[in-house]
């Protein structure tokens, strides 16, 4: 049997430990669990901002999504942006990351310049690209005119708006991927590269059979971090198009926001956000599982 004083000391230690972690517990409950729980509550009700009446409707908001063609269109747009941006940003990020890891003249200046798009606020990015893609005065159409091509309504044409958003996101976030890859490159051992050179391997063979396998865990971490943000695509789209024209650039996040704050249907907007949360969790789990298999 334990001595009473020993039991009391252990009890005091447990109380002290709980008091030390309680601020973190309260913060987690306030910032994560409560918003999700409240969104779940709203999704099961019919509530209009400013009204004191809350009607319980069960799963009707989720059933409504099944027949909502704009919801499925926004899901399709979200996945197109996710796949296209992630693929291009990973390829460009690997190339830039390997380039920045080499000892080149002016490397630090080049690295600082390349990282500028990733540290600018997305609102500023959106406003800047609105000017660049302006149909009449924009620099993009000026370049097309120099090449003898017709000007484009980049953001006003359903056929070009998604391509425009992909270009902007790739320009903004490829440096983020490159920064992670650069850090990974600098931690790789030199012995495998020296052995490959001794065996007569060319640059492509070294990249394919040495660099990529060694970098795979780092690449998967970069993909995971970028994936979570890409699925929640909102700020640039909302600033530049608000989902238009004709819902051609409508993402799940923008559609949820418009339902909640423009159409005052908080309950349906919350249901869409819960679907988006599940989508983020699913993609994160898939990428995490792939990362464990490759490591």
N, C-alpha and C positions, 0 to 999 in steps of 0.2 A: 504494500500500500504506500501511496505517496504521502509524504509529510504534508500536513495542512498548510504550512508556510510555503512549501514548494508549489502546491496547487494554487494558492493565492497569488504567488508571483507569476505563474503561467497565465492566470486569469487577467492579471493587470497588463501583462505583455500583449494579450489578445485585444484588450480594450484599447491600449495605446496604438497598436497596429491598425485597428479599425478606424480610430480617430484620424490617423495619418492618411489613410486612403479614402476617407469619407468625402473630402472635397472632389476628388476625381470621380467618385461614384455619382455624386450629385450633379457634376458637370455632364457626365455621360447621359444620365437620365434626362437632364434638361435639354441637351443639344441633339440627342440622337433618338432615344426611345420615345420621349414625349411627342416630338413632331410626327414620327411614324405612326404612333398610336392614334394621334389626333386625325391624321390623314385617313387612317383606316376607319375611324368613327365617321368622318364626313362622307367617305365613299359609300357607306351603308345607309346614308340618310339623304333627304332632299332639303337642302338649306340654301337660302338666298341671303347674301350679306345685307344686314340691316333689318332682317326679320327675326323675330323672337320665336317663331314657330319652326320646330325641327321635326320632320316627318321621317320615320324609319321606313326604308324601302327595300331593305335586304340587298340582294345581289343585282338589282335592276340596272344600276349604273354599269356594272361589268357586262351584263347581257346587252346593254345598249352599245357597247364597244364592238360586239360581234357584227352588228349590222351598220356600223358607222363607216362609210367608205373613206371619209377624210382621216379617220383614225388609222385605217390600214394603209392609206397613202402615206401618212406621216411615219408609220412604221417602216415602210419600204424606203422612204427618203433617208431615214435615220440609218438604216443598214447599208444603203449605198454610200453615204458619206463615211460611215464607220469603216467599211471594207476598203474603199478607194484611198482614203486619207491614211489609214494605218499601213497599207501596203506601200504607198509611195514614201511616206515619212520614214518607214523602217529602212527601205532601200537607200534613200538619200542620206538618212542619219548614219547608216553603216559606212557609206562612202566618205562623208564629211568627218565622221569620228576617226576613221583610220588615217585620213589626211591630217587632221589636227594633232594626232598622236605622234607625228613625225617631227623631227627637229628641223624646222624650216626657218629661213630668215623672216622676221616679222610675224612669227607664229602667234605670239600673245596678242598682237594688234588684230590679226586676222580672226582669232577666236573671239575677241571682244566684239568685233563688227558683226560676225555671224550670229552671235547670241542676242543682238539688239531686238529682233522681232519677237523673241520669246519673253522679253521683259517689259514690253510695251503693253499697256492695258488694252483688253480686247475691244472696248468701246472706241478708243482712239484708233485702233487698227481698222475697225469697221468704217469710221468716218473718213479715214485716209483713203481706203479702197473705194468708197463711194465716189470720191473725187477722181481717182485714177480711172474708174470704169464708167465715168459719165459719158453718155452717148455722143454729146456734142463737143465738150471741152476736155474730155479725159485723155490722159497720156496713152492709154491702151489703144484707143482708136487712132490716135496720131501715129503710133507705130504701124498699125495696119495700113494707114493711108500711105506711109512711106514705102511699104512693100507692095503697093498697088491693089490692096484688098479693100473690100467694102467694110464700112464701120458696122459694129454689132451693138445691139441693145443688151449688154451683158446681163444685167440684173432684171430687165423687163421682159426677157424672152424665156419662156419655159424650157426651151431647148438648150440654153446656155447658162442658166442661173446656177445649176448644180455644179457644172464645170468651174464656174467662177468661184464658188464657195470652196471647192476642193483646192484650187490653186492658192487661195488665200490661206487656208488652214495649213497646207503643206509648206508654204513660205514662212508661216509664223512658227510652226512647231517642229519642223525638221531639225533645227538647231538644238532643241531640247533633247531629241533622240541622240543627236551627235555628241552632246555633252556626256551623256551616260556611256555611250560607246567609247569615247575618248578615255574616260576613267577606267573602263574595263581593259582597254588596250594597254594602258600603262602598268597594269598589274599582271599581265601575262608573262610567263617564264620565257627566257630567250633560247633555252636549249632546243625546243622543238623546231624553231625557225632555223637555227644553225644546222641542225641535223638535216632539215629539208634542203638547205642550200648545198650541203656537202653531197647529198644524193642527186643533185642536179635538177631539182624542181624549179619550174619557172614561176613567175609572179602569180599567175592564175591558179596554178596547182597549190602554191603555198596558201593563197587566200581560201581556196575551196576545202583543202584537206587539213590545214593547220589552224588558220586564223578563225574561220567560222565555227568549227567544233569547239575551240577553246572559248570563243566569245558567246556561245549559245546561251549559257545561263544569264549573262548580262543582257543579251538581246531580249530574252523572254521577260526579264524584269522591266525593261523599257517598254515593251509591248503591253504588259499588264498595266503599267502606270498610265500610258497614253490611251489605252482602251477604255478605261473607266471614265476618262474625261470626254472622249469622242462620243460615246453613247449618249452623254448628257449635253450634246451640242445645242447651245442656246444663244449666247451673247452676240456672236458675230451675225448669226442668222436674223435675230430679232432686230438688231441695229440696222442691217442692210436691206432686208426684204420683208420682215415680219411674216414669213411663210409664203409670200407671193412669188411670182404672179400666178394666180389661179391655183394656189396651194402647191406649186411645183417645188418649193423649198421648205415645206412644212415638216418640221421634225416633231417628235413626240413631246419634247420639252416645251417647244414653242406652242404647240397645240394645247397642251395642258394649261400653260399660262394664259393663252387667249380665252380658253373656256372659263377659267376662274376669275380673271380680272377684266376682260373685255365683255364677255357675255354673262358674267355674274353667276356662273354655274360652278360654284366651288366643289360641289359633291362629285360631279363628273370629272372635273379637273383633278381632284384628289385620286379618283379611280385610275386615271391615266398615269399619274405620277407613281402610284403603287405598281402598275404594270411595268413602268420604266425602271423602278427599283429592282424588281424581280429580274428584268432583262440584264441589268448591270451585274447583279449577283451571279446569274447564270454564266455570263461571259467571263467574269472573273474566275469562277470555279473551273471552267473549261481551260482557260489559259494557265491557271495554277497547276492543274492536273498535267497538262502538256509539259510545263516547266519541270515538274518532278520526274516525268518519264525521260526527259532529255538530259537531266543532270546526272 
